[in-house]
Amino acid sequence: MTNLNALPLPAPLAVLARAAGICRVPDNCVVTVNRSGRYIRALGAGWHWTLPVLDRLGQPVCLIGHHLDVPDATGAHAELYYQILDPAQAGAALDRVDALVTDQARDALASLPSLADATRPLADTLKTELNRRVGRLGLRVIRCSLHTA
């Protein structure tokens, strides 16, 4: 992960910028802003001003390139690749997005035999079901494969 405190400025200016509430979000990343423990907004790539004492910034979250290996209770596992399409729609879930997708994948894997139809491979059925579940959060599974133990 990229450190938001590592501003491309000389050290004295970086400290001054951070104290003034200026931060830089790396390209292809978003950062959540929390105030009094509640989600306020997501900051996209670039320079931003935040309220220095009130706003707390989360860790940068990459919008693309998420890879998860989700084990099943039966010993099988699903390999998933997903991306964040709409950070504002994901909202506070951005800080725990991998755990959220993993939980949804485990639930979908557990119900997979009842979801499968004879005309489609199980991986496609799982991908469709996961996109139905996480699509409302601005996420999209772009690749899915199933592996048996």
N, C-alpha and C positions, 0 to 999 in steps of 0.2 A: 504494500500500500504506500501511496505517496503521503508524505508528511506535509500538512498544510502550513506548518510553521517554517518550512524550508523555502522561504520566499527567495526569488532570484534577485536579492538586493544585498548590499553590504550589511554586515551584522548590526551595526547601530541603527541603520534605517529599517531593517527587518523588525527589530524589537519595537521601534517607534510605530511602524505600520500596524503591527499586531496589537499594540496597546490602543491604537486609534480605531481598531475594529476592522481593519482592511485585511482581506485574505484573498488568496488565489486558489481557485479550484482547477485541477489539472484537466487537460483535454480528455474527452470521452468519460468523464466522471461527474458525479453529483455528490453533494454533501447536504445532509439534513441540518436544519437549524431548529433548536429546541429552546424554548423560553419557559422558565419555571417548570421544567420537566415535561412540557407539552410540545408536540410537533407544531412548528409554525409554517415552514416552507422548505423546498429543496432548491439549492443553488446549483446552477449549471456551470459549465466551464467558463473561466475568466476571472476577472477581479471583482470583488464585492465588498460592500461596506455592511457591517453588522454592528449591533449595539454591544460595545465592548464588555460590559459587566453582565448584562442580562442574557445575551445569546450564547448558547453553547453549541459548538459545531460537532457533528458526528464525524466518523471516519469517511474518507472518500470511497465511493462505491462505483466500480466500473459499470458502464452501461452495456458493454458487450463482452463476450468471451467467458461467461460463467459455465463451469463444468462441475457436475455433481455425479457421484457414484452412490446410488441409493440401494442398500441391501434389503432383501425381502426376508420374511420369517422362514421361508422355505429353503433358503440358501441361494436363490437366484438374486440377481441385482440388475438394476436399470442404470444405464449411463445416459445422462441428460446434458444437453447444451441449451442454454437459454440466454435471452437478452432482455434488457429493460427498455421498453418502447416509450413509456410515458412516466417519468419520475414523479410528476405532480399527482398522477393518479395513484401511484404506489404509496405516496405519502410517508407516514411514519414506518411503514413496513420495510422501507429501504435499509434501515439499520439492522434488520434481521432477515434479509431477503433469501439468503441461502437456506436458512432453517425453515422458512415458510414453504419454499418450493420442495424441500426434502420431505416435510410433513405431508404436503399434498400428494407427492409421488408415492409415499408409503401407503396412504389411504387408497390411492388409485390402483396401486399394485395389489392390494388386498382384495379389491373388488373386481380385478381384471377378468377372471373367468366368467363372471356374469355379464361383463361388458363386451366380450369378444363375440364377433359374428364370423361366420365361415368365409366371408368374402374378403376380409382384410387381415393382414398380419397383426399379431398382438402388439408389436411395437408401434404401429400406426394407430391402433386403437388407444393405446396408452398416451401417445402424443396428443391425440384429439381430446381425450378426457382431461389431460393436464392443461391444455390450452383453454378448455372450457372453464376450468377451476381458477386459473391464475390470470386469465385474460382481463377480468374485471379490475385487476391491480396494475394494468399496464405492462404486463410481462408476456413473453411468448417463448415457448419451447420450440427451438428450431431443429433439433435433432434428438432422436431417442433410439436406443437399442437395448435389447434384453439379452442377458447372458445367464445360462444355467450353471449351477455348481457342479 
